[in-house]
Amino acid sequence: MPCTIRQVEPPQYPAVLDLYRECGYAGLITAADRVLGAQSQGMLVAALRICRDHGEWVLRGLQVRPAHQHHGVGGQLVAAALHQIGPARCYCIPYAHLRPFYARFGFHKVRHAQTPPFLAERMIDYRARRLGVILMMRPAVASNGRRQGGPISFLRERLGHPVTAPPCP
């Protein structure tokens, strides 16, 4: 199913909120959010918010209508969002079963010691509600094209010497 990815403007936010309700997602849109939508045959079939929160980029509210899931629509939205964000670090809090999906875009699971306080608080709330989510981060890209701030970089900074380790399970 071919989709068109575009920025959703505020007058179309009610359609995004309708999509969210239909998908069982209770998230809201703030004035500071950038919203991307995927349309197929004139219908909004997926949406994603790009949020700037406490100086960090956070992807939120990726929702895809069930009939359009597993056709690459969510991936197109994430790729478009990351293109807009550029080389900056970015976080997301997906359901745990979506870890491989986000890993395709360079995200990895974040350990508690690496968690910004505002996201740690959000995780406490989500876990209290038993949402089954994990915190993931896509490290920033340095000017040489290499990712910064991944788990190995974190260990190198803490230990002061080169470290190699397998990725988190």
C-alpha positions as CSV (number, residue, x, y, z in Angstrom):
1,M,0.0,0.0,0.0
2,P,1.8,3.2,-1.1
3,C,1.7,6.0,1.4
4,T,2.6,9.6,1.3
5,I,4.5,10.9,4.4
6,R,3.9,14.6,5.2
7,Q,3.9,17.1,8.0
8,V,0.5,17.4,9.6
9,E,-0.5,21.0,10.3
10,P,-2.6,22.0,13.4
11,P,-5.9,22.2,11.5
12,Q,-5.5,18.5,10.8
13,Y,-4.6,17.5,14.4
14,P,-8.2,16.3,15.1
15,A,-7.7,13.6,12.5
16,V,-4.5,12.5,14.3
17,L,-6.3,12.4,17.6
18,D,-9.1,10.4,16.0
19,L,-6.5,7.9,14.7
20,Y,-4.9,7.8,18.2
21,R,-8.3,7.0,19.8
22,E,-9.0,4.3,17.2
23,C,-5.6,2.7,17.9
24,G,-6.2,2.9,21.7
25,Y,-3.5,5.5,22.3
26,A,-4.2,8.3,24.8
27,G,-1.4,10.7,23.8
28,L,-2.1,14.3,23.1
29,I,-0.5,16.8,20.7
30,T,1.2,19.9,22.1
31,A,1.8,23.2,20.3
32,A,5.5,22.4,20.3
33,D,5.2,19.0,18.7
34,R,5.9,18.3,15.0
35,V,3.5,15.7,13.7
36,L,4.1,13.5,10.7
37,G,1.4,11.6,9.0
38,A,1.1,8.8,6.5
39,Q,-1.8,8.9,4.0
40,S,-3.0,6.2,1.8
41,Q,-5.9,6.8,-0.7
42,G,-6.7,10.1,1.1
43,M,-7.0,8.6,4.5
44,L,-4.6,9.1,7.5
45,V,-3.3,5.7,8.3
46,A,-0.4,6.5,10.7
47,A,1.1,9.3,12.7
48,L,4.2,10.1,14.7
49,R,5.1,13.1,16.9
50,I,8.6,14.6,17.1
51,C,8.9,16.3,20.5
52,R,11.6,18.5,22.0
53,D,11.5,17.8,25.7
54,H,14.1,19.1,28.2
55,G,16.5,19.8,25.3
56,E,16.2,16.2,24.0
57,W,14.5,14.9,20.9
58,V,11.9,12.2,21.6
59,L,9.7,10.3,19.1
60,R,6.3,9.7,20.6
61,G,2.9,8.4,19.6
62,L,3.8,6.2,16.6
63,Q,0.4,4.6,15.7
64,V,-0.5,2.7,12.6
65,R,-4.0,1.5,11.7
66,P,-4.1,-2.3,12.0
67,A,-4.8,-2.8,8.3
68,H,-1.7,-0.9,7.4
69,Q,0.7,-2.5,10.0
70,H,3.6,-4.7,8.7
71,H,3.7,-2.8,5.4
72,G,6.6,-0.5,6.2
73,V,4.4,2.6,7.0
74,G,5.8,2.9,10.6
75,G,9.3,2.6,9.3
76,Q,8.7,5.3,6.7
77,L,7.5,7.7,9.5
78,V,10.5,6.9,11.8
79,A,12.9,7.4,8.9
80,A,11.3,10.8,8.0
81,A,11.3,11.9,11.6
82,L,15.0,11.0,12.0
83,H,15.8,12.8,8.7
84,Q,14.1,16.0,10.2
85,I,16.0,15.6,13.5
86,G,19.3,15.1,11.7
87,P,22.4,13.9,13.6
88,A,21.2,14.7,17.1
89,R,20.6,12.1,19.8
90,C,17.0,10.9,20.0
91,Y,14.9,8.8,22.4
92,C,11.8,6.8,22.2
93,I,9.8,4.6,24.6
94,P,8.3,1.8,22.6
95,Y,6.6,-1.4,23.7
96,A,9.4,-4.0,24.4
97,H,8.3,-6.2,21.4
98,L,9.2,-3.3,19.1
99,R,12.9,-3.3,20.1
100,P,14.1,-4.9,16.8
101,F,12.0,-2.4,14.8
102,Y,13.7,0.6,16.4
103,A,17.1,-1.1,16.4
104,R,16.9,-1.0,12.6
105,F,17.2,2.8,12.9
106,G,20.1,2.8,15.3
107,F,18.2,2.8,18.6
108,H,19.4,0.7,21.5
109,K,18.0,0.0,24.9
110,V,19.2,2.6,27.5
111,R,20.3,1.5,31.0
112,H,19.0,3.4,34.0
113,A,22.3,5.3,34.6
114,Q,22.0,6.8,31.1
115,T,18.4,7.9,31.4
116,P,17.6,11.6,31.5
117,P,15.6,12.4,34.7
118,F,12.4,13.5,32.8
119,L,12.4,10.2,30.9
120,A,13.2,8.2,34.1
121,E,10.0,9.7,35.6
122,R,8.0,8.9,32.6
123,M,9.3,5.3,32.7
124,I,8.2,5.0,36.3
125,D,4.7,6.1,35.4
126,Y,4.5,3.8,32.4
127,R,5.8,0.8,34.4
128,A,3.3,1.6,37.2
129,R,0.6,1.3,34.6
130,R,2.2,-2.0,33.4
131,L,2.6,-0.8,29.8
132,G,5.5,-3.1,29.0
133,V,7.7,-0.4,27.5
134,I,11.5,0.1,27.3
135,L,13.6,3.3,26.8
136,M,15.7,3.4,23.7
137,M,18.1,6.0,22.3
138,R,19.6,6.7,18.9
139,P,23.0,8.2,19.7
140,A,24.1,11.4,18.1
141,V,26.2,11.2,14.9
142,A,29.6,13.0,15.1
143,S,30.9,15.1,12.2
144,N,33.0,12.0,11.1
145,G,29.7,10.0,10.7
146,R,30.2,7.8,13.7
147,R,27.5,7.5,16.4
148,Q,28.3,9.1,19.8
149,G,27.0,8.2,23.2
150,G,26.2,4.5,22.8
151,P,26.6,2.0,25.6
152,I,30.3,1.4,24.8
153,S,31.0,5.1,24.7
154,F,29.3,5.4,28.1
155,L,31.5,2.7,29.5
156,R,34.7,4.2,28.0
157,E,33.9,7.5,29.7
158,R,33.2,5.9,33.0
159,L,36.2,3.5,33.0
160,G,38.6,5.7,31.1
161,H,39.9,3.0,28.8
162,P,38.7,1.0,25.7
163,V,35.9,-1.4,26.3
164,T,34.1,-3.9,24.1
165,A,30.8,-5.5,25.1
166,P,28.0,-7.3,23.3
167,P,24.8,-5.3,22.8
168,C,22.0,-5.6,25.4
169,P,19.9,-8.7,24.9
